């Protein structure tokens, strides 16, 4: 008599729990409304965006076509530094999608308006992008 209720309880405990479905990548930040600088190529579109009082800045990167390089990094290019290890890393993009990266206040003044797209697997520069006001 005791085995039947114990068997029911054991089978109820052994039922797998519902798996939590969550993305491993963080949610993208909301797009800021004001475009300060922009560059458009046939493969991608890049803009520096800000909020209304320009206290927050972000880099918006939109891949129009699938990149030939599956993973690439974006660096702020000052035009002087030759070694990519000394440049400021903005972020990493993948083959397709929209990417948003926070920027510091130096981009507001227009000192750094060039970006370098770098393939870290093959260790080569893919493209240099200059943003226009």
N, C-alpha and C positions, 0 to 999 in steps of 0.2 A: 503493500500500500504506500509506503514512503517513497519507493522508487519512481512511481508515476509522477507525482508533483515535482520531485527533484529533477526528473528528465525534462519536464515542461519548462522549469526555470532555467536549466542549462541550455536548452535550445533557444530560449528567448534571449539569454545573455550572449549567445554566440552569433546572433544576427549582426552582420556588419553595419556599422553606423554610416550615415550619409556623409559623403566626402564633401568638404568645403571647396567649392569651385572659386578660386581667386587667381587673378593674374599675377605673375611674378614681377612684371615690369611696373614701375610706378605710373599713376595716372598722369597724363600730360597737363601742364598748367594752362589756365585759360589764356587765350590770345589777347594781348594788349591792343587797344584800339588805334593808336596813332603810329603811322609809319614814318620814321625819320629818314632812313636811307634804304635803297632797294637795288637789287641786281637780278636780272632775269637772263637765263641762258636757255638753250633748247632742252637741257637735261634737268635743270633745277631752278628754283626761285629762292632768293635769299633776301630777308629784310631785317632791319633793326627796328623793333617796335617799342613803344613806350606807353605808359598810362598818361592821362591828361596833364598832370603836373610834372611829367618826366622824372619822377622820383624812382620809378622802376623801369628797367630796360630788359629786353629779351631779344635773342636771335631766333628768327623763324626760318627753318630750312624745309623746303618742300621738294621732294624728288618727283619730277614729272615722268621720268622713265626709270626703269630699273638700273641702278648703278652696275657697272661692270666689276666693281670691286665690292665684295660682300660686306666688308667692314672698313670704314674709313673714319679718320678723326679730323676735327676742325680745330685749327689753331688761329689765334689772332696774330697776324703778320705785321711787324713794325717796319719791314723793308730794310732793316739793318742787320738783324740777327741771321746768321747762316745756318746754325744748328737748330733743328726742330726741337730738340730736347730743352732748349733755352726759351722757346716761345711759350706763350700762355695757352694752355689747353682749354678749349671751349667745351667740347663734348664729342661723343661718338655717334655716328649715324650708321644705319644699315641700308640694305639695297633699295627699299621702297618705304615711303611714308612721310609723315609730317613730324618734324622734331622742333622742340622749343627749349632754348637754353637761357638761363639768366645771365645778364651781363653787368659789369660794374660801371661806375659813373664815367670812366675814362672814354667810353664809347660815345657818350653824349657830346663831348667836346669835339669829336671828329678826329682825334689823334690816331685812333686805330680803326680804319675803315677798310682794311684789307684782311682777307681771310685766306688761309691755306688749307686745302683739302689734301690729306696725306694718307697713303696706304701703308699702315704700319706692318703688314705682313711682308710685302715686297720692298718696304723701306724706300718708297719713292713718292714724289710730289705728284698728285693727280691734276690739280688745278689751283690757280691763284685767282681770287675774286676780289675786285675793288667795287665797293658800294658807292653809289651816287646819291647826292642829297635829293 
